[in-house]
């Protein structure tokens, strides 16, 4: 069966504090990685990260689901638009060969992520 969920983000407001917390909780060493000028991630060993961005605010509703966009992030965004959704962040490269991500708004107003190799 094809994996549907590809990635998760946990929004943070203080990356240093969040890394210390999650390293202690998970017993993993997180890898800090900048994404552009005003965003930063800290990667877990599995399929997810802590995410610091100016538009994000941690909350009980803050974690994001990413769908596995194997056929290409732009292909998925085209289908989102055709279905009545809206692209919030277009296909964006993730450093170090980790593929691409994008965000869209679904029919209910939720922000949902896409992750793919192209």
Helices and strands as residue ranges (DSSP letters): E 5-11, H 15-26, E 31-34, E 39-43, E 49-53, E 64-68, H 73-82, E 86-93, E 100-105, E 111-116
